[in-house]
Amino acid sequence: MTDPRLITALDLPSVVEAEAMAEAIGEACVFHKIGLQLLPVGGMDLAHRLKAAGKSVFLDFKLHDIPATVEKATRSIADAGVGDLLTVHAEPPVMRAAVEGRARSDLKILGVTVLTAYDDAMLAEMGYGCGARELVLRRVDQAVEAGLNGVVSSPLEAEAIRARAPEDFLIVTPGVRPAGAALGDQKRVATPADALKAGASHLVVGRPITGAADPKAAAQAITAEMSRA
């Protein structure tokens, strides 16, 4: 059983290990995330191979630079044709630049609202005058205005986002943990079924799958949880 809403985070030290993990998971998950850990060691080449194998690819690069650089970087990624989703930081100039860089490609741009490893205390330490929920919703409004396809946010804000965003707006949620799983460094989490019920369109799951003794079985178990949403 496969659910295209499940994205496995291939956050592993090497492309060899990430590719072996994707093969071990097999058809239990057909959507994989490649992040910054793999980018400098062949992540784009891995994306090429995954696409050639019929998989979908989430390029979680969190682009954040001056607008001209973000536009050029997004254009390069779009031209490569190996990503289905690409993340940028949800700041208005950055998001507008990414939309320009995407041009007429099929690449979907997601704005990263507030990282799921952050809570209100950490945001206060960073100098923000509001909590995670308020900041997320403000950035969602800005993402819609900029023409993005969706956002990345914790499952805890998914319901509020779904209530104010267009119907086809993507809500991609990391911080998803199966019932009884360890939280790790995540602060704002939910189970797969609860995240989907709240309005998430896709779930990003890493260690509960990649750290399991049987990654394929772990992915299948999460898919089963998702079916109960």
Residue, then its C-alpha position, 0 to 999 in steps of 0.5 A: m500500500t502506497d500513499p503519495r502524501l507520505i514523504t520520506a526524509l532521506d536525511l542521511p550522511s551520504v548519497v550511497e546511504a540515502e539511495a540504499m534507504a530509498e531502495a529498502i523502502g521500495e514502493a512503500c513510499v514514492f516521494h522522497k525528500i533531499g535536504l541540505q545534508l545531501l546537497p553538497v555530496g551529490g544530492m542533485d544527482l540522486a534527485h535525477r536517479l530518483k526521478a528516473a525511477g519514477k519517484s517524486v522528489f522534494l528538494d528541501f533546500k530552504l533558499h534564503d539570500i538576496p532576491a536576485t540570487v534566489e531567483k537565479a538559484t530557483r531557475s537553475i533548479a527548475d531547469a534541472g527538472v528533478g524536483d517536484l517541490l522546492t523550499v524557500h524561507a517565507e520572507p516576501p522578497v525571497m518568495r517573490a524571487a522564487v516565483e519569478g525563477r520558477a517561471r513556467s516550470d512545474l516546480k512547486i514552491l513552498g515557503v518555510t514558515v517556522l521550523t518545527a524544532y522551534d518553539d515560542a521560547m526559541l523565537a523569543e530568544m531570536g528576537y521575535g515579538c510573537g509566538a510560533r502560531e502568529l508568525v506562521l499565519r502571518r507568513v502564510d498570508q504573505a506566501v499566498e500573496a506572493g503566489l506560492n503553491g504552499v508552505v511548510s509548517s508544523p501539524l499544530e498550525a495546519e488547521a488554521i492554515r487550511a481555514r485561510a488558504p486556497e483549497d489547493f494550497l499545499i500544507v507540508t508538515p514535518g514534525v510527524r511522529p507515529a503514535g508512541a514514537a520518540l520526539g527527537d528534536q521536534k517541538r511541535v508534533a502530531t501523529p500522521a492521522d491527526a496531521l491529515k485531519a487538521g488539513a495537511s496535504h503531505l507528511v514528511v517523516g524521517r527517523p521513524i522510517t529511516g531509523a527503523a530496523d525495517p524501513k519498508a515496514a515502518a513506512q507501511a505502518i505510517t501509511a496504515e495510520m494515514s488511512r485512518a484519518 
